[in-house]
């Protein structure tokens, strides 16, 4: 892998594989997580049962979760309306201003935070720029926009 390529701490098949025990192993006390293609299929309007169960598992473990998405307000509001999580839309990842703000709101030190996402050029790069850990997950589904599909193609080529 190229040295200038965004670097993640661990890769998982799914966010569901990330447990409180794994987080404890890395001294992670707060989660920032991408929405589309990370938690659900692109533009899926509501959290499915597995997302709800995972969020409940984190809540029971005392690990706050904040969803950070580049998507619009309408998209985010339909998704989070019945969830007990923090959220930010229009985050413009890989910019870091929302990550910085979220860490402050969550009262989490950067060394105790992780960003979970499915894209190297947005999620992992944003985490690298904010100097927090990142976990890369495989994208959920294949309904991404053509722009995201092109980025994924480039990511695969660069990582060989």
N, C-alpha and C positions, 0 to 999 in steps of 0.2 A: 504494500500500500504506500502511496505517495506520502512523504513527510508533511506536506502542506495540506493534505486532505483532512477534513474535520474528523476528530477522534472521539469515540464513545468509549465508556467504561466497559459496558457489557452489551451483548446482543441477545434478544429473546425472540421466540416465535410469536409471542403475544403479550400484551400488557397483563393478561391473566396469570402469566408465569412469574410475575414480579410480586413476591409475597412480603409480608412484614419481616419475616426472618431474613430474607435477602437484604432488605433495606437496613435492618439492624446491623448486618455484617459490614455494611459500608457506612455506618453511622449516619444514615439518612433519616431526617426527621420531618421532611416536607417534600411533597411531590408537585411538580408542575407538569401537566400532561397536555399534549396536543389532542385535538378532537377528531377531525376527519381523517380516515384511513389509519388512525391509531386506536381509537376506542370503538368506532363504528365505521361502516361503509360510508364513503363520501356522500354528504348531504342526507344521511339517514336522520329523520326528524326528531327521534326520541331515543333515550338510552335503552338498550335492550336489557334483558334480565341479567346477563353476565356482567355488564357494566355496573348495574345497580349492586350486584353482589360484591364485586371487587371494591367499589367505593365504600360499601358497608364494612367490608373486612378492614380497610384502611382506617375508617372512622373508629372501629372497635379497638384497633391497635394504637389509637391516638395520633395517627399520621394525617395531617391536613393535606387536602388535595385542591389544587387550583387548575382549572382548565384554561389553557392559553391557546387561542386560535387566531389565525389570520383572517378568518371568516367574518362576515358582517353581523351586526347586532341581531337582526331578525332570525338568522340561523342559530345563533347562540341561545337566544331567549327561548326558542322552541325546545331546545335540547335540555337546558338546565332547569326549566321551570319547576320540576318536582324533585330536584336534587339539593342536597345540603353541601354544596361546594362553592369555593370562590371561582370567579371566572373573569376573563378579559377577552374581548373580541377586537378585531382590527389591530392586532398586536404587531404586525409588520415584521415578524421574524424573518431574517436573522438579526434584526435590530434588538437591542437588549433593554430598552427603557421599560417595557412592561414586566420583564423578568425582575428587574431591579425593584420596581414598585411592588410586585407580588411578594417578593421576599420580605420587604418591609411590612406589608400588611399581615403576612403570615407570621412575622417575627421569627424568621428562620435565617440563620447564618448561611452564607453561600457554601461553606464547606459541608453543610448538613442538608443540602438540597440536591434534587435530581430533576432533570427534564427528560420526560419520556416522549419519544416521537418516532415517526416512521421515515423522515426525510433527513438526509445528511446536510443538504444545502440550506435548510431552514431550521429545523429543530436542533440537530447536533451542532451546527455552526453557531446558532444563537447561544447554546449552552457553553460552547468553547469561548465565545466572545465575552460572556458574562462570568466566566471562570467558575462554572458549576459543573457537576457531574452530569453525564447523559447516558441514557439507556436507549438503544435503537431497537425497535420492534419491526417485524415484517408488516407490510401494509395489509389492512383488512380489505378484502374484495378487490375489484378491478374497475370500479366506476370513476376513477379519477379523471380530471380534465386532461386534455391533450398536453397542456403545458406541464403538468405534473408527470405525465407519462414520459415526456421528453427528458425531464430532469432525472427521473429514475433510470432511464437508459444511459444517460451520461454518468450517473453515480456508479452503475454497474461496470461501465467501461473503465472508469478511473480507479476502481478498487481492484482491478485485476493486476 
